[in-house]
């Protein structure tokens, strides 16, 4: 099998830790272990696959290469995009560099998986289904009506429909029905099956991606997509381009203590906490306070009589917000860039 790791995105929802030039997948969050999310993905997947193809922004290549070298992993190849056009082009470009008979496991680089044994079992099950000509997605059995995930409606492994991120009421209905699962964004399929489906349902993405690969600069296990060809590829997600349209979809349940760590709330949930559900990266002073997340490296943080806060302290910015805040991150980034463009782009250590 071939592991295609999608390593794009800015991860702005984890600002000020995650920045445009140093996105969350490369960050050490100082909570889980000594590795970045990208490195944890490599370690988890490395022994399962014969080859790893990493699709990332060309500006992040040096970061990715450095973190791979730290792990002494030798089977990695790179596809460098001048800019991202979402998951469908990234996956189609990657598949265009592989053999038709290859079975591919597509995984994001910023997921948290706690139970590796169940993770491996689910991948093996998905592989056998994919070899029979199906596109296989992974569904996570929800333990709460989360509005931050898309949902898959499925029964006995048969996918009925894909649902966008719901409101709280709709999410609760999904939970109560017992037929809905969180959409993990991971897939297994034969290259041939996927390329036939993307060509049928999104021919323009198929043809322009093929053209981009044919005209790419290739050297030393690096395929660099040139900007003029990337600009021709329509931006779209794999869900919209293929999965929601194809008749060849199956789902495998992934019960491996999974999270996509797309928010500070998600980080809080998977981290070890004290008796008052406070999570802290260092030894801080917490008095009569509950359900707080503190991420800090160089300063002692003191909390007294406060609940439900996220406090993130970096060298150039401090974030303080309610743990359940629904403030639009796009509005925040726009305001920050008025103050200083570098504050959303340049990485500053904690």
N, C-alpha and C positions, 0 to 999 in steps of 0.2 A: 504493500500500500504506500501511497504518497500522501504526506501531510501538507496541505496548503494552509499556511498561517496568514490570516489577514491582519496586517499590522499598520493600519492607517487610522485616521481620526485624530482630533485634537483633544478630546476629553475635557472640554471646558467645564463640564459639570463638577469636576474636581479641582477647579481653580481655587486657591493659588498654587496648589501642588502641581497640577497638570497645565502645561503651556503649549502653545502652537509648535515651538521648536523642541519641546521636551514633553510629549504627551504621556498620559497616565500609564500606558503599557510599559514604559521604560523607567518609571519611578519606583523607588523603594518606599513603600508607604509606612515603613517602620512599625508595622503592626503584626503582620503575618509571619514573615521570616526575613532572611537577609537578601532574598532575591526580588527582582522586579517581577511584575506580572508576566512580562514577555519571557523572562528566564524561567519562571515557574511553568509556563506553557511548554517550553522546549524540554525541560527536564521530564515533565509528565508524559510527553509524546515521543521523545527521542527513540526509546528502545522498541516502540511499537511499529515504527515505519522505516522503510528502506531509504527513503529520501524525504527531505523537507524543503518546500518552496515557500519563501517568505516574500509576500507582496507588501511593499511599504513605499512611502514617499522618499524620493531621492535625497531630500534634506535630512532624513532620519537614518540613512544608510550607515553612517559612521557609528551612531549610537547602537544600532542593531548588531553590527559587526563586532564592536567592542564587547557587547554583552554575550554574544555567542562565543567569542574567543575566551572569555573568562570561564566558560563552562567546558571548553575544549571539545566542542561539538564540530565534527568535520563534514557532515553530510548535508550541509545547508546550501541552497542556491537562492539567489535573489532576483526578484523582478522589481525594478524601480520605476515608479510612476512620477511624472512631473507634478501632478496634482491628482487628487482622488476624484473618481466619478461614481462612487458608491460600490456596493458589493458585486452586482452583476458583471460589470466590466472587469473588476479585479479577478473574479473567479474565471471568467471566460478567457481572459488573457493568460492566466496560469494554466488552464486546461489546454490552451493552444500550443503550449510548450511541451506537453506530455504525449504519451502514446495512447491510442484509442482504447486499448485494453486495460490501462491502469485504473485501479480503484483508488479514489481520492477521498480523503477525510478533510473537510474544510472546517477550520476552527479559528475563531477570533483569538487575539493575543492577550486579552484583558479579562479572562474569566477566572473565577476561583472554583476549584474542585477539591473537595476534602477527601472523598472516598475513591481512591484510585482504582481499587479492585472492581467496584461496580461500574466505574467509568470504562475500564477495559472490557468488561463483559458486554456493555451496551454497544461499544464500537464493533466488537466481533459479531454480535447479532446483526448489526446494521450492515456489515460487510457481506454477510451471506445473503441478505435481502437485496442489496445492491447488485450482487453478481447475477441475480435473476432478472435484472433490467429495470429496477426501480430507483427513483430518487428518494433517499431516506433522510428524514429530518428527525431531530430529537426534541421530545416534549418533556417539560419538567412538571411533575405533579405539584400544583400550587398549595401552599400552606396558609395563604392569606390572600385577600382580594386586592392584590397589588395592581396599581394603575400604571406602573412604569414599564410593563412588558406587553408585547403583543401576545395573543392567545391562539392556540390551535385546537379546533374542535375535532375530536377523533374517537373512534370506537374500535376496539380489537385491532389496533394498528392501522386502521383505515382512516385516512384524513378526510374529513367532511368539509371543513372550511378553515380559512385563516381570518383572524379578527385583529383589527387595529387596537392600540392601547385604549382600554375602556375607561369610563368614569367609574366612580366607586360603586354606584348602584349596579351597573352592568357587570362589573367584576365580581360582585357578590353573587349575582345570578349565575355566572359561569361556575363559581366554586360550588354552589348548591346543586348544580346539575350533575356534577361528577364526570362530565364529558370534555372538559376543557383543560388545556395544559399551557404553561408558559412556553413561548417560542424561544428556544435557546440560541438560534442563529448558527447551529452546527449541522453539517450535512455529510452524507456518504453517498457516492455514486460512481459508476463507471464513467470515464471521460466520454466515451462514445454516446452513452445515454444522455448525459448532460448537454453535449454539443448538439445532438439532434433536437432536444427540447428547446434550447435557447435559440437555435436557428428557426424553429417552427413558430415560436411565440414572440421572439424579439429579434427578428432577422437583422435589423440594423446594428444592434449591439454585437451580434455574432460576426457580421462581415467587417465592421470597422475594427473590432478587436483583433481579428485575424490579420487585417492589413497592418495594424500597429505592430504586431509581433514580427511579421515579415520584414518590416522596415526598422526594427529595433537594432540598437547597438549591443552586440554580444561579446563578452570577454570574461574569462576567469570565473565562470559560474554566475555571471551577472547579466541579466537582460534589461537594458535600459530603454524604456519606451520614450520616444521623442514627442515633444510637446505638440507639433502640428497634427500628429496622428491621434494623440490622446484627445485633442479638442474635437475630433470628429465623432467620438464615441458618446452616445447618449448616456446621461447619468440616470441610474436606476438601481433599485435594490433587487437582490435575487428573488425576494418574495413577490414583488410586483411583476418582475420580468418573466419569471418561470413558475415558481412554486404555487402561486394562487391560480394558475391557469392549467397546469399540466394534469393529465389523467394518470400519471405514473408515480404518485406520491404515496409513501408509507411513512409511518411514524414509529419510532422506538422510544419507550419511556426511559428517561435517564434519572435514576434515583441515586445521586452521588454527592448530595449536599452542595449544590451548584449555586453560584451567584455571578452576575455579569459585572458587579462592582461599578455600576454606572453612576453611583451617587454616594454621598457621605453616609446616608441612611443605610445603604447596603453594606458599607464597610463596618459600620457600627454593629450591624446584625451578626456578622460572621466573626467578629473579634471577641477575645476573652474579656469579660467585664468583671467588675467587683460586685459586691452584694447589692449595690444600688444602681446597677446597670450603667456604671460609668466606664468608659474606655479611654485609656491614656497611653501615649507612646513612651512617656518618661515618668519619673516619680514626681508628681505634682501634688498639691495640697487641695483636697476636696472635702468640704465641710457642709453637712446638711444639704446635699445636692444630689440629684438623680438624673439618670438617662442622658448623660453628657458625653460628647466625644471630643478629646483634646489631642491634637497632633502638633507637637512642638519638639524641638531638638535642643536649643541653646538656652531657653528661658524656663524658669519655674512659673507655672501657671497656678493661681490660687482661685478656687471657686468657693463662694459662700452663699448659701440660700438661693441657688439658681438651678433650674431644671430644663431639660430638653434643648441644650445648646450644642452647636458645633463650633469649636474654636480651632482655627488652623493658623499657626504662626510660622512665617517664612522670613527670610532676610529682608525682603522688600515689601511685604504685605501681610496684613492680619485680617482674617475672615472671622466674623462672629455672626451667627445666624441661628434661627430656630431649627431644630432637627427636622421638623416636618415642613419647613418652608417650601412653598410652591412658586417662589419668585422666578420669573422668566430669566434663565441664564443668558439668553441673547440680549436682553435689555441691560443686564449687568455688564457684559463684555463691551457693549456699545458705550456705556458710561465710563468704563475703565479706560477705553482707548482715547477718550476725550482728555483724560488726565495724563496718560502716558502710554503710547502704543506698545512699548517694550514690556509693560507690566502684564500683558496677556500673551506675549510671545517668548521672551527670553526666560530661560530656566534659572531660578535662584534656589540654592540648596535650602533645606529646612534649617 
